[in-house]
Amino acid sequence: MRINMPLHPITEIAKQCNIPEEFVLPYGKHVAKVDLSILKTKPNKPNGKLVLVTAITPTPLGEGKTVNTIGLSEGLNYIGKSAIACIRQPSLGPVFGVKGGAAGGGKAEVLPMETLNLHLTGDIHAITAAHDLASAALDSRLYHEERLGDEFTAQTGLPRLNIDVNRIVWKRVIDHNDRALRKITVGVGGGVNGVTRQDGFEITAASELMAILALASDLHDMRARIGRIILAYNTQGEAITAEQLEVAGAMTVLLKNAINPNLMQTVENTPVLIHAGPFANIAHGNSSVIADRIALQLADYVVTEAGFGSDMGMEKFFNIKYRQAGIKASCVVLVATVRSLKSNSGKYNIKPGQAIPKEISESNVELLKIGAANLAWHINNAKSYGLQVIVAINRFPHDSEEELAFLQKYAIEHGAFACEVSEVFTQGGKGAEKLAKHVIKACEMPSEIKLPYPDNMPLADKIQTMVKKYGANKANLSATALENIKEIEELKLDHLPLCIAKTPMSISADANLKNVPTNFDVDISHLAISAGAGFIRVYAGNVMTMPGLGTNPAYRHIDIDKDGNIVGLS
């Protein structure tokens, strides 16, 4: 369902949320950047309430978390509160892959959605350029040190970094799904082509720079974080940083405009801040600290989403974003669908690029009762962080009243503060009226954030704590993972929080284990340091940081019509 509604000039949207004109940097009629220096103008204003939107274990198609983030912000405005949504910028990988865009949909969509989904103001491209500049600088230094040998310092005035060609940890990035680039050889032929070595690409959303953009508090904090990035190790096993390579300043310059959040609007002209786009399975999965802080100074309520299920982006919101920035959520909204819970029953397996089994659209409360255990798990997981949880059932046309009534009763019985059917896709803000009222009540309840582990817990114990939170018996640490832990401890970075990279299609690290898995272990292949972002990446199961395209990618259906309009983008 495509809604064509009149858009307000972005300057009017800025006025609507009390952004002074001098902080509005327009990019055409309907997009603007908001100068982050606005944060200095309202230091004593009480912050609004932050509402964190998460989900149950999703299908590969997504369950409408962005739709409900946008729709809830519209709903809060509908009942007379001021609200702003904060979401991530979509990556071109999913846009042209299976999942499609991330603008929401129906009457709960960010407009113009083509602008949002395709390039916006170029932030992701800036991250790609800055990231790959570091790759180019690293290979250049490697080449010149090898070419000049002992004469390098005498001829350049620079100290030798003695880069270990086998321990370069900074891969290149591109904002597409391209499995052929996962493992490549660079410098083929040697000589003037550079040093021949093995390399690879990751998707830009997995770049540490993306996480830094999302976690930085200001331009100078971003500059310092970029300087701390570990690019490689020398032949003595010591870390080589972007600061040592003298590329951190230039990388920051490429991101100088990207650090300012982007302002757009929904179908109902509700303001939306879009900033950063880290995936939640291979990164920390939340929009930026800067966008949240700006929104919290401007609105009564800020609705933000965390990627995938509560075991993914929500967990990382608390363990990474909250720990670092102190941004406190006031309640959690858990998005669920009848479709996903039926899929979690184990009877149906929804696969990317394949038709959804027609039986899943038939009313079947008995099947729903099996899959509903996944909903109960996510309610309790979200509650374990100390907040009230409101379940939003994202309604699809084929959902029966009997199924919806069962889920509403089930959610309350299993600890939800409230449960409402969300019809924001078809009704916009009106379809979230009841949900919004429950959110307001939940935000007024006393709460205290509870984190699953302290910073000073030994790194191996942190890993065991988190996998047991998923329901696992234990984590099996490979020899490589154990060596990584030793190296991290030697660098005195073991106080950093974990960013666990795993499948989003299961609470476990095995996508085939549906519903609420039991009696399983989690295999940890290796760990990696994101010293600039400020977390330790823990790789669980078979995780790819460069996705691939399926047999029926979305790009096949995207084109230009006779009038020059984009068609097929969703």
N, C-alpha and C positions, 0 to 999 in steps of 0.2 A: 504494500500500500504506500503510494508516493503522495505526500502532502505538499501542495504548492501554496504557501502562505506568504503574504506580504512581509518582507523583512524591513526592519528599521535600520536607518543608517547606524553604523557602529558607534558614531559619536553620541547618538541618543541612548544606546545601550550603556555606554560609559557614564552618561549623566544619570541614568536610571539607578546605577549602583554607586553613585557619588564618587566617581573617579574624576578629579580635576582635569581640565583640558590639557594642561601642560604635561601630563603623564600618559597621554593617549598618543600612540604612534601609529596612524592608520596605514594599512596595506590594502588600498582600494576602499570600496564602499562598506564592506561587511566584515572586515577583519582588522584588528589592530593589535599591536603589542602594547603591553602596559609596563611602563618604566618601573623597575623594581625599587627605585628611589622613593616611590610613594610610601614605602614602609617607614620612612623616616618622618613622615608628616603626621602620623597618628600614634605616637608612642604610648599614650595613656588611655586610648580607647579600649574598653573591654572587648575581648574576642567573642565572636559568635560561637555556636555549637557545631562541632564537626560530626557528621554522620557518615560512618564507614559502611559501604555496600560491598558485600561478598556473596558467595554462592555455594551451593552444594557441589558435589563432583559433577562436572559438566559432561555433555556429549561433545564431540568435535565441532558441532555446529554452534556451540554457545547457548546459554540459557536466558539471555536478555538482561544481563547485569548492567550494561551501558544504557539500554532502554530504560531500565528502572532507576538508574542514577539520575538520568535526565528527567524522567517522568516524575520522580519524587521531588526534585527541585521545582518543577512546574507546579506540583501539588501543594507544596509549602507556600509558594506565591499565590496560588489559587485561594488558599484560606487566609490570606492577608499577611503572611510573614515574608520578610525579604530573604531570598535564598539564591545562592550561586552554586553551580555544579563545577567540580574540578575533575577533569579526565585526562587520560594520556593521549598523545598524538599517535594515530594509527601508523603502523609500519606497512610499507608496500608489499612485504612478503605475504601476510595474510590477505591483503586487499586483492592481490592477483592469484592467491592460492585457493584454499578451500573456505576459510571462515568468512572472507569478505571484509568489508570496511568496519569501522568502529565508531560510527556517528549516531548510533541508536537507530530508531525507525518509527514509521507511522507518525503519530502526533507527539512522539517523544524523541525527536531527532535534532541534531545540531545542523544548522544550515549556514551557508551552502555546503551540503555534504560532500560534493565533489572537491571543493577546496580543502576541506578537512582531510579527506581520505587520500588525496594525491600528493600535495606538496606543502600545503598551508603556507608558512612563511619561510620554509627552507631550513628549519632547525635540524631535522634529521640529516639533511645533506651536509650541513655545517659540521655535525658530529662525524660523519663519514670522512669529510676532508681533513679534519683535525686528527682523527685517529690514524688515517693512512699517511699523513705527514710524518707522524712518529715512526711508522713502518719504513718509510722512505729514508728518514734520517738515520735509522738504525742500520739499514742495509748499506747506506752510503758510508757510515763510519766503519763498519766492518770491512768494506771494500778498500777504503783508503788506508786503514791500519795494516791490512794484509799487503797492499801494494807497496807501501813505503817501508814496512818493517821497522827496524830499529831507528830509521830516520824520521819516523812520523812526528815525534815531538819536536825535533829540531826544525823540521820544515813548517809545521803548523802552529807551534806554540801551545798545543793541546796535550794533555796527559793521555796516555794510552788507556783505553777502557778494557782491552783484552777480552772482548766479547766471546763467550763460549758459543760457537755456532750451533751446538746441540742443545743449548738451553735458552733459546730465544722464545719467550712465552707470549709475546705480543703478536697475534695474528692480524691479518688485514680484515677489513669489513666492507660489506656492501648491503644496501637495503633491499635485498631480494632473496627469495628462496632459490638456492642453486646448489644442489648436492654435489655437482661436479667440481666445485671449488673447495670442498671440505679438506682435501689434501692435494697440494700442488708442489711443484718444484720451481723455485725462482733462481735467477742468475744462471739460466741454462747456457752452457758453453763456456762459462767462466770468463776470465780476462776482463775486457771492458764491460761485459754484461753484469759484472758483480760476482759475488761469491755464490757458488751453487749450493743450495740447501733446501731442505724440506720446509714447507710453510703451509698455510691454509687460510681460508676465510671463515669468518663468523658473520651472522646477520648483525646489522648495526644496533638493533635493539639489545644485543648481548654485550655491546661494547662497555668497558668500564667508564668511558666518557659519558655514556647515556646515564649510568647510575650517578656519576658525579654531578651532572646537570640537574638531576632530580633531587639530590641530597644537599647541594651547596646552599649556603645561606646568603651569599652575595658574590660579587665578582672576585673579590680578593680571596675569599674562601675557596672558590672554584680554582683560582690560580694556584693556591697552595696545594690543593688536592691533586691537581694535574701534575705538579712537581713530584709528588710522592708515588706516582704510578711506577710499578716495577715492570720494566720492558724485557729484561733479560738478566742473565747472571754471567759474571766473568769466569775466567778459568780457575780462579781460586774459590769459586762458589759464592761470591759476594753479589748482592743485588745491584743492578744498574737501573737507575731511575730516569724519568723524563727530565728531571732537573740536571742530572749529571750529563745527559746528552745535549743539554742546552736547547731543547725543543719545546719545553713547557710553556714559555712565554708566547711563542708563535701559535701553539695550539690554543691557548687562551684567547688570543686575538681573533682567531677564526670563530670562536664561540661567544664573542662579546655581545652580539645582538641576540643570540639564541638564549641567553640567560634571562631575557625578559619574557614573561608568559604571554600567550596569545588569547585575545578576547574574541568570542563569537556569541551567537545567540541560538536559542532553541526555536522550534516551530511557534511556541507561545511567547517568544521574545524574552525568555528568561536568560540572564547572562551565564556564560560558560567560560571558564578559563581552561585552556588546553596547554599542557606543558610537559615535555619529556615523554618517553615511551618505552621504558624497560619492560620486557616480558616478565611474567611472574614465574615461569618454569625455569628459565635460565638466567634470570636476573631478579631484582627485588620487586618488580611489578606494581609500582605506585607512581602517581604523578608527582609533581615537584613540591618540595618544601616551600619554595618561594610563592608558588601559586596558592597553596593552602594559606600561608600567612597573609597574603594580600586579601584573599577572599574572606578570611576570618575577621579582618578589620573592616570589611565593607558590608557584611550581611549578618542577619540573625542566625542563619543556618547555612552551612557549607556541606554539600553532599559530594563525597568523593568515592571512587571505586578502587578496589584492589583486585588484581588479576586472578582469574580462575577461582578455585574453591578456597574455603577458609583455611585449608592446609597449605595454601600457596601464598597468594598475595596478602591475605589478611595476616597470616602469621608473620610475614616479613614486614608488614606495616608496624607491628608492635616490636618485633625483635631488632629491626634496623632503623626504620624511620622515627619511631617514637623514642628509641634509645638515643639516637643522634640529635634529633631536633626538638624533642620534648613536645611534639604536637600530639595532643590527647584527643582521642575520639570520645564522644559522649554516649553513643550507642552503636549497635551493629544492626544493619538490615541484611538478612540472609535471603537471597533470591533462590527460589526453587521452581521447578516445572514438573508437571505430571509426566511429560515425555522422558525427562532425565531419570526420574525415580523408577519408571518402568524399565528403562534401559539398565539401571543399577540392579534390578531384580535378577539379572543374569539371563533372562529369556531372550532379550533382543540385544544385538550388538550393532550400534550405529557406527558406520565407518565413513571416513572422509571420501567424498566423491561418489558414494553409492546412495541409491534411493532409500528413504526411511521405510522400514517395514510397515505396510498399511495397517497391520493388526495393532500397532502401537497407538493408533488413533481411536481404537474401539474402547468403550468404557469397560474397565476391568479393575474393580476395587481390590479384589483378592491379590492380583499381581502387584498393585500399588502398595499393599500392606507389606509385601516382602521388601520392595525397594525403599520404602519409607524409613527403614533403619539407617540409610545413608543420611537422611534429613536429621534424624535424631542425633547422629554422631556429630554433624556439623553444628547443630544447636549447642550441644555440650562443649564442643571444641571452642566455639566463639565465646560462650559463657565463661570458660576457664580463664579468659584474659580479664575478667572482672566487670564486664558490661552487660546491660540488658540486650536481648536479641529479639528482633521483630522479624518474622518470616513474611516475605512477600511472594505469593504464588503468582508467577507471571503467566497469565491466562493465554492459552491458545484456543482457536475456534472449536477444536474437537474435544476439549476437556468437558467432561460431563459434570453436572451439578453434584451428583453423588460423589464423584472423585474429589471435587473441590471441598465439599463439606467434610469428607473423611480427613483430608490433609489438614484442614483448619483445626479440627478437633485433635488430631494426632500431634500437631506442633505444640499446642497448648499443654497437652498431657506430658510432653517430653521437654518442657522447660522454657518454651518461648514466652516472652512477655506479652506478645500479641501475634496474631496471624491474620493477614488480609489478602484477598484476591486483588491483584494489581491488573488494571485494564488501561494502563497508560498508553499502550500502543494504539488503541482505537479511540481513547477518550482524552488523552493528554493529562493535564493536571487534575481535571475532575475525576479521572480514573484512579487517582492516588489520594483522594480526599481523606478517606478513613485511615489509610496508611500514614499520611502526614500527621494526623492528629495523634496517632499512637507514638510516632517518632518524637513529637514534642513532649508527650508525657514521659517517655523513656529517658529523654535527655535531662529531665529534671530530677531523675532518681539519683541518689548518691552512688558514686562508683569509685573504684580504685583499681588502676591497671595492675594486673598480676603477670609478671614475666616468668617464663618457664625455667630460666637459668640466670645466675648472676654473671657479670662480666668476668670475674676472676675464677670461674669454674674451669678446671682443666679441659683443654680442647676436645680430647677423646670423650670425656664425660658429657660435654655439651652435645656431641653427636649422638651418644647413646640416649640422652634425655629426649632429644627431638624425635628419634625414630620410635621410641617407646610411646611417645605422644601420638604417633600415627597408629599405634596398636601392635607394633612389631615386637618380636621377642628380643632382638638385639640387632646391632649393626655389625656387619662383618667387614673389618677394615683390611684392605689389600696391603701387600708389602709396600706398594707405592704410596698409599694413603698414610701408612705409619711413618714412612720416610718424610713425607710432606709435613706431617705434624711436628716431627723433630725439627725440620728447617724453620717452620713458623715459630716454634718456641725459641729457637736460637736467635731469630730476628726480633724477639720480644713483641710479637703481634698476636699472641694467642689470647689476648683479652678481647679481641674483636668478635662481634656477633657472627653467627652463621647465616649464610645464604644458601639454602639447600636446593640444588638443581635436580629435579626429578620430573617424572611424568605428571601432568595435571589430570589424567584420565582415571586415576585411582588414588585413594588415600595412601596406598602403599607406593613403592617405587616400581611396581610391575603393572603396566596398563591393563593386563588381562585379569587382574584381581578386582572384581567389581564389588559394589555395595560397601560392606564394612569387613574388610579382610581380617582374618585371624590366623594365628600360628604361622607367621612368616618372619623371615629375616630381611634386612635391607643391606645390600652389598654396596660398599663405598669404594669406588674405583680410585679416586684421587681427590686432592684438595688443591686450591689455587688461591693466591693472595690478591685481593683488590685493595691495595694499601691506600689508594687515593679515595676510593668510594668508602672505605672503612668497614669492610667485612671480609670474611673468609668464604670462598665458594666451595661447597661440598657436593661432589658429583655422585648421585645415587642412581644405581641402575644404568640403563643405556640411554644417555641424554645427548642429543645433538644440538650444538650451538649454531649450526647452519641447517635450517629446515630444507626439505626438498619439495618439489611440486608433485601432485598426485596425477591420476589419469584424467580427471575432469576439472582442471583448474579454472578459476573464475575468469581469467583473462580471455578465455575463449568466447565469452559472452559480452565483452566490453567493446564498445565501438563508438563511432560518431554517426549521428543521423543526418538526413539531407539538409537540415538547418544548422548543422554544426554543434548540436547538443550531444553531451555524453549520455550514452544509454548502456544499460546492463550493469552499472556499478551499484553495489548494494552494501 
